[in-house]
């Protein structure tokens, strides 16, 4: 069974998330947007996304305001 893990940098600092495992990549992305909104970051936009180390299952999403998150399929 595959699942997705999530790591995040919020305003330049790594954060520990209450939930870090998801059934799908889109569920993890939606969780991050909800997390950012709950922490008063309303204008968040994904600027770029790319695989880390040519691994198509580990994607880093760069956002504005020094925010980014990484979703990995396990």
C-alpha positions as CSV (number, residue, x, y, z in Angstrom):
1,X,0.0,0.0,0.0
2,X,1.4,3.4,-0.9
3,X,1.1,6.5,1.3
4,X,2.5,10.0,1.2
5,X,4.5,11.8,3.8
6,X,4.8,15.6,4.2
7,X,7.6,17.9,5.4
8,X,7.2,21.7,5.5
9,X,9.1,24.9,5.8
10,X,6.9,27.8,7.0
11,X,8.4,31.3,6.7
12,X,11.9,29.9,6.5
13,X,11.6,27.5,9.5
14,X,11.0,23.8,9.5
15,X,7.7,22.9,11.3
16,X,6.4,19.7,12.9
17,X,3.0,18.9,11.5
18,X,0.3,17.2,13.5
19,X,-0.5,15.0,10.5
20,X,2.3,13.7,8.2
21,X,0.8,10.7,6.4
22,X,-1.8,10.9,3.6
23,X,-3.5,8.5,1.2
24,X,-2.9,10.7,-1.8
25,X,-0.6,13.5,-3.0
26,X,-3.6,15.9,-3.5
27,X,-4.7,15.3,0.0
28,X,-1.3,16.3,1.3
29,X,-1.3,19.5,-0.9
30,X,-4.7,20.4,0.4
31,X,-3.6,19.9,4.0
32,X,-0.7,22.3,3.5
33,X,-2.9,25.0,2.0
34,X,-5.3,24.6,5.0
35,X,-2.3,24.7,7.3
36,X,-0.9,27.9,5.8
37,X,-4.4,29.5,5.9
38,X,-4.8,28.6,9.5
39,X,-1.5,30.3,10.2
40,X,-2.6,33.6,8.5
41,X,-0.8,33.0,5.2
42,X,-3.7,33.7,2.8
43,X,-1.9,34.6,-0.4
44,X,0.2,31.5,-0.7
45,X,1.0,30.4,-4.3
46,X,3.0,27.5,-5.5
47,X,5.8,29.1,-7.7
48,X,7.5,25.9,-8.8
49,X,7.5,22.2,-8.2
50,X,10.2,19.7,-9.1
51,X,11.5,16.2,-8.2
52,X,14.3,16.0,-5.7
53,X,17.4,14.1,-6.9
54,X,15.5,13.0,-10.1
55,X,13.1,11.0,-7.9
56,X,9.6,11.4,-9.4
57,X,8.1,10.2,-6.0
58,X,9.7,13.0,-3.9
59,X,8.4,16.4,-5.1
60,X,9.3,19.8,-3.6
61,X,6.8,22.6,-3.9
62,X,8.3,26.1,-3.7
63,X,5.9,28.8,-2.6
64,X,6.1,32.5,-2.0
65,X,7.1,34.1,1.3
66,X,9.9,31.6,2.1
67,X,7.4,28.7,2.3
68,X,7.9,25.2,0.8
69,X,6.9,21.7,1.4
70,X,8.0,18.2,0.2
71,X,5.7,15.3,-0.5
72,X,7.2,11.8,-0.8
73,X,5.5,8.6,-1.9
74,X,6.5,5.7,0.2
